[in-house]
Amino acid sequence: MIKPADGGRTNMNKRLLGTAFAACLLVLLLNVQARAQGAHTLEGRVALPNGAPPVQPVRVTLTLSGRRLFETFTDLSGRFAFTGLRAGNYQLTAAGDDRTFETTSVTASVSSFGSAPQSFTQNIQLRLKAGKADGPAATVSAEELDPEAPERAREKYRQAVKSAAEEKPVQAIKLFEEATKAHPAFYAAHLALAEQLAKQQRYDEALAAYRRAGELKPDRAEPYVGIGVTLVSQKKYEEGIRMLRGVVEVDREIVAPYLSLGYAEMMLGDYKAAEEHLRRAAAPGKQPVAHIYLANVYEQLGETAKAVEHLEAYLKESPQSSNAASVRGAAEKLRKKLRGGK
C-alpha cells in the first residue's frame, strides 16, 4: 500500500516544472489521454451475422505487412478504433471465442488525400462456428440476459445496447437504468450502465453501478477494474491504486488495469512501481501512450537516456500522432541534456 508523504503530489509537480523537459511533457500529459495517437483513424464495428454485437468484448488486432501493430477490445456496442495510422493496406483480425464464432480477418485500406487527418471505416462480420444458429440465440447468453430476468428487463437491455451502438449515451443510460429497475440482479446491465456513465464523466454514479455489479458477481474482474480506473479519473489516486493492485495480484495477465495503475503511481511519485506497470502497458501492441508516462518516470529517476528511448518508441509506434511534434521537441531537449547542453 502506498503511503506518500504529505504534499507528495505537489512536490512531484514542482519537480516537473523545474526541468526544461517538463514544459513539453506537461502539455503531453494533459492531452495524451484524449488524443493519444492522432492522424488517420481506422474504426469499425464487430457484429454477428444478424447484425448484433457479440455479448462479450472481442479482441481486434491491427496488422501491417505481417507485423502486429496494435490490439484493442470492442466496447459494449462492438465498436473499435485505431488512430495514428499512416496510409497502407492493413489487416484487422477479430479473435474467435472458441464457442460461437470463428476468428475472422478482413483487409482495410487507409489512403491519404492531402495532409489533413482522415477517418476510415471497416466493419468485421463474424463467421459462426459450424452448427451454431444465426439468430437471437446466437447473440444472447445466459450470462448476459439472465434467464431469471423478466422480458421487460431483457427488452430494455436490448434497446440500451442499440442506443449505445448508435452513440446515444443519454438514451442508453436511461434504458440500462430501466433494465436494472426491472431486474435488480441484472449483472450485465449494471456493468454496461457503469461504462456509459463513466464515458459521460458521471463518475460517482458510475462507481455506484460498478460496485453493484461487483456485489452481484464478486468473482469477475470487470467491475473492480472499472472502479479503479474511475477513481483514477477522479484523481483519487490512492484509492484507485489499491483497487487496481488488487486486480493484478489476482490475475497479472489482465491488460486493462496497467495504464491507469501506472499513471496513478507516477502522479504520487512512486516511480519504481509506476515503471513496472507502465512497461506492461507499453508492451508491443498495447497502449503506446504508456511510453510518454515512462519517459516522465525515467526523467524523474534521473535516467535520461531511458526517457529518450521511450519517447522514440512512442514516435515509432505512433509516427503521425497529433502529439508527435511535442514529443520530438521533448526528446531533443533530453538529448541536449545528455550532451551537456543548456
HELIX and SHEET records of a PDB file:
HELIX    1   1 GLY A    8  LEU A   17  1                                  10    
HELIX    2   2 ALA A   20  ASN A   31  1                                  12    
HELIX    3   3 PRO A  136  THR A  139  1                                   4    
HELIX    4   4 GLU A  151  ALA A  165  1                                  15    
HELIX    5   5 PRO A  169  ALA A  182  1                                  14    
HELIX    6   6 TYR A  187  LYS A  199  1                                  13    
HELIX    7   7 TYR A  203  LEU A  216  1                                  14    
HELIX    8   8 GLU A  222  SER A  233  1                                  12    
HELIX    9   9 TYR A  237  VAL A  250  1                                  14    
HELIX   10  10 TYR A  258  MET A  267  1                                  10    
HELIX   11  11 TYR A  271  ALA A  281  1                                  11    
HELIX   12  12 VAL A  289  GLN A  300  1                                  12    
HELIX   13  13 THR A  304  GLU A  317  1                                  14    
HELIX   14  14 ALA A  324  LEU A  338  1                                  15    
SHEET    1   A 3 ARG A  79  LEU A  85  0                                        
SHEET    2   A 3 HIS A  40  ALA A  47 -1                                        
SHEET    3   A 3 SER A 119  THR A 121  1                                        
SHEET    1   B 3 ARG A  79  LEU A  85  0                                        
SHEET    2   B 3 HIS A  40  ALA A  47 -1                                        
SHEET    3   B 3 ILE A 124  GLN A 125  1                                        
SHEET    1   C 4 ARG A  67  PHE A  73  0                                        
SHEET    2   C 4 ARG A  59  LEU A  64 -1                                        
SHEET    3   C 4 GLY A  88  ALA A  94 -1                                        
SHEET    4   C 4 THR A 104  VAL A 110 -1                                        
END                                                                             
